[in-house]
Amino acid sequence: HKLHDIAWTGLNTLPHEDPRPRYVHRPSTAATLNLAAAAAQGARLYAEPDPAYAETLLAAARKAWDAAQAHPEIFAPDTNSLDPNPGGGPYNDTNLGDEFYWAAAQLFLTTGEKEYRDAVLASPYHVGGAQDDIWRPTGFDWGFTAPAGRLDLATVPNNLPGRGDVIASVLEGADRYLTVQAGEPFGHPYNPGPYDWGSSHQVANNAIVIATAYDLTGERRYLDGALEAIDYVLGRNAINNSYVKGYGTFFSQNMHSRWYRSADRLPPFPDGKLAGGPNSGIQDPIAQANLQGCAPQACYIDHIDSWSTNETTINWNSALSWYASWAADMADGAPEWSPPTATCSIGYTVHGTWPGGFNVQLWIENLGPGPVDGWT
């Protein structure tokens, strides 16, 4: 499930200087499903540049999926006497329906196989399911991965029955975030009330949903909304601070890290590093000493010891990486838009007509992975 020191690693400690033993924590179903999803997506993306590696990834994804099916409730424990987690957060999660959905979606998109298609369609997190309302104010993150599956089901060519409804649901989510954005004085699609831990990446992920809606429709309002959304992260906010190092007039540069405690030991963080941003919880002592009574957007301090507002993580920076790649594509103006790749092509010839009817010959070619069945 995770790996870290038996106790919190000391500040200003480089890896080769760390005196503490490191422990691998036992597997969890959540981590297993994360592997299944990531490896299945990787298999699809590496299929052309590195087929052998893609095969290794797909085999790992299948094995992980089967293991999760056999052991669906091995949960990572929260902090307790059995697993005190003194050296890292627990990353506990006991609601794994969203992880099953994400993993099934990626395996289906890569293989087209019935087992994974049926798992997608049966998921309560799929369109029309009991947990279909996946476009939350705080967006998505490691603890809620259903939107990651939904976005790819909408954009990656596939023959999933009802794919049109999947696309429509993404547009509905984007419209929801655009409505929030329109009501915000700083023009960002985020207003959950109190700001959450890592709020800057939640803003970016909500912007990603809007950007995906543009990729699906070519509608200008989605393009404009997605491009404006990141202004908040880059400094157009209540404290005039860019949470991306090196970008903006004033920017975060003292992010919390166990390595970078002393400026004379390592060079500064590289430009482009994303800080967590405002967190109404202000859980660390530095934040508590300086930010009591803060308004949500003001619950931030650029201090290396403020781990609740100024941490920097790989999953937060991955959201910025996705967004930056998309924005770069738009840098010289939106490219000429084309609809998402079709999953079948249809041609026909009319051989005879009469009042009220005609004879026609049809050709249907399947362009997606796996067989097409159940179609009309």
N, C-alpha and C positions, 0 to 999 in steps of 0.2 A: 504493500500500500504506500509506503514512504520509506525514506532513509534519512536519518540525521543523528547528531551527537546524542549521547545519553542525557546531557544537560545542554542548556543554551550555549552555543559557541561564544567565546569571549569576543568583545569588540576589538577591532584592530588586530585580528588574527587571520593570517593567511593560511591556506589549506595545509601546507607542509609544516606549519608551526602548531597545528591543532593537537593538543595532548589528549583529548578525550576519545574514548572508543565510540565508534559509530555503529548503529544498529539498523538492520533491515527489519521493518515491521511486517508481520505476516500478511498474506494476500487478503484482499477484500473484493467483493463482487463489483463494487463501484470502479476500483482501479482496473479490474479485469475487463470490464465493459469499455472503459476509456481506451485501453489498449486495442480492443477489437475495433472500435470506431476509427482511431487514428491510424492503425495499421491498414485497415481496409481502404481508407482514403489514400494513404501513401501508396498502396499497391496500384491504385488507379492512376495516380500522378506519375509514378515511376515506371509505368508499363512500357513506355517508349524509350526513355533514356537509359534505363537499367532494368531490363526484363528479369534478370536473375534475382535482383534484390526485390523486385515487385512480387515475384513468386514467394520469396521468403516472408515478406510482409503479409501476403494473403493467407499463407498457411498459418501464421501466428494469429491473424484475425479470426480465422475459422476455429482454431483451437481455443482461443479465449472466449469466443461466443459459446462454444459447446460447454466449456467449464462454467460459465455464468449460468447457463441453462441447468446444469447439474447442481449448482450451489448458488441459488438466487438470493440468499439472505445471509451471506457472510459480511457483516457490517464492521466497519472500522469503529472501534469504541471511542466515545468521548473521554475526556480526561477523568480518570477514576483510579482506584487503587490497583486495578488489574493492568492498566496501561496509562501511566501518569503523563506520558508525553512531555517531560520537562524540557526537552530540547527542540520542540517544534509544535506547531498547531496540530490538532487532531485530524482536521479535514474529514470529519465524520459526516456521514450522509446515510440516512435510513430509508429515503424515498428514491428508489432506483428506477422507477418507470421511465423517467426521462433519459437515463443512461441506456436502458434497453432500446428505447426508440432511436436514439442517436446511432448506436451500434448497428441496429437492424437497417437503418436508412443507408449507412455507408456500405454495409455488406451488400445490400440490394443494388445500390448504384454501381458497385464494382462488378458484381457477378450476374445480376438479373435473376437470381434463383428464387424459386417459389417459397422456400422456407423463410427467407428474409423478407420477401414481399408480403407474405401473410402476417409476419410479425409486425411490420409497419402498419398494415391496414387494421390489425387488431389492437394496436396500442391505444390506450386512453389519451395519449398525447397527440394522436393523429387528428386530422381534420374531422370534426364532428364527434370526437371522443369526449369522455367525461371530463378530461383535463385539457381540453383543446385551447383554453385561454392562456396561451404561452407568451404573449407579448406584454410582459410585466413592466411596471414603471422603472425598476432597477435593471432591466435588461437581462442578459444571460451571462453566466460565468461558470466556474468549475463545478459549482453545486447545482446548476440548472442548465442542462445541455440540450434540452428538446429543441430550442430554436436553431441550434447548429445543424441538427438533422433536417428541420423544415426548410431552411434556406437552401441547402444543397438539393433536396428533393424538388425544389422549385426551379433551380438553375441548371443542374446537371441533366443532360438528355437522358430520359428514361421512359418506360412504358407503364408506369404505375397507373392502375385504374383511378380515375378521378384526379389526375395531375392538375387539371384546370382549377379544381377547388384548392389545391395546395398553393398554386400561384396566387389565387384570389386571397387566400389567407395572409400571405406575405404582404400583399398590397394593403390589406386591412390593418395589419400591424404598422406598416409605414404611415398610413393615414392617421393612426392613433398617435404616433410620435410627432407627426407634423402638427397635429392639434395642440399637443403639449408645447411644442416649439413656438407656435404662434402666440401663446400666452406668456412666454418668458421674456423679460426685458433684455436678457443677454442672448436670446435666440438659440438656445440649446434644447434638445428634445429630452429633457430630464427634469422631473419634479416629483420625487417620491414622498415629499415632506422632509423629514430628516434625511440628510445625505448619508449614504452608506460607505462602508470601507471600500476604498478603491473606486470612488465615484468617477474619477476621470476616465477610467476604462469603460465604465457603464455608459457614459455619454458617448464614447466612441462606438460601442457595440450597438446602441440605439441608432446612431448615424449609419452604421453598416446595414441595418434593416432598411433604412430609407434609400441608401445607395443601391441595394439589391433591387428595390422596387424600380429604380431608374433603369437598371440593367434589364429588367423584365419588360418594361413598358416604353422606355424612351421619353417619358413625360417630363417636361422641363421642371415642374414643381418638385419632383423628387430630386433632380439634379441640384437645384438651387438649395433645397432644404438640407441635403447631405453635405454640400460644400460649406454652408453657413454654420452647420452644427459644430464643426471643429474649431471655430473661432473662440468658443468658450475655453476649450482646452489650451489654446495658444495665447490666452491673455485677456480676452474680452469677457471679464467676469467681475464680481464684486470687489476683489482685492487686486485687480490689475496684474495678475501673475500668470505667466505661462507655465504649465506643468510639464513642458517638454524642454529639457535642458538645451540651451544654445539657441532657442527660437523665441523671439519676442524681445521687448525692451527689458523686462524683468522676468526672470525665469528661475525655476527650482534648480538647485545645484548641490544641495547638501542632503541628498536622499539617504535614508537609513540603510546601512549595509554593515555586515560583520567584518568586511574586508577594508572598506574605505574610511575607517575611523580617523585616520591621521593623514593630512595632506602631504606630509613629508615621506610617506611610505609608498604611495602609489600615485600615478597621475589621476587627475580628476575624472569623474564619470564622463564618458564620451557624449558628444552632442546627440540628441535624439532620444535620450533616456526619459521615460515617462514616470512621473511621481504619482502616488495614489490619489492625492487631492483631498478636498474637504471630507471630513468624517465626523458627523454629529456626535458619535460615541466618545470621541477624545479619550481613548482608553489608556494612553501612556502618560507617565508623570509630567513630561515636558508639556504636552498638550493641555493637561489638566491644570498646570500652573499658569498657563498663558492664555487659555481660550475659554475660560468659564463664561457661560451665558452667550456663546457665539451664535450668530445667525448661521444657517446651514452653509452658505458659501464662504463664510469667514472662519469655519472650523478647520483651519490649516495653518501650519507653521513650517517653514523651511529649515528644519533642524535635524541633524543626523540622528538624534536620539528619539525623535517623534515617530515611532514605528507605526502608530495608528493613522497618521495623516501623511507621512512622507516616506513610506516604504516604497520599494520598487520591485516588481515581480515579473516573471516571464509571461504569465498569462495576461497581465495588464499591457505589457509591451507588445504582445502578439496582436491585441486589438488595434493598437496604433499602427502596427506593421501592415495589417490588412487594409486599414483605411488609407494609409499613406500610399500604398501601391495603387489602390483605386483612384485616389486623387491625382496621382501622377499621370494616370491614363487620361484624366480630364484636363491636364495642365494647359494645353493649347486650345481649349474649347472642347466641348463634348465631341467625341468621335461620331462618325455617322452611325446611327443606331440601326441595328437589325434585330428582328425578333429572336427569342431563344431557339436554339437548334431543335428542329422537329424530331419526333421519335418515329415517325413513319411518313412515307410519301405515297400519294394516291394519284393515279391517273385513270382516265376513262375515255371510252369511245362510244358514242351513240350510234347504234346500227339500224334503228328504225323507230319511227314515231307514229302516233295516231292520236286522235282527240282524247285527251285525258290520260295518256300513257306513253311509254317508250321502252325500248330494249337497250340495255347498256352493258358493256364489258368493262370490268374494273381490274386494275392492277394495284395491289397494296404491297409495299416493301417495308419491312421492319428495319428501322435504323437504330433501335436501342438494344441494350443488352438483354438476353433471354427471350423466350417466346412471348408472343402476344396472344392471350386467350381471353375469353369472356367479352370480346368486343362486338359491337353491332354496327 
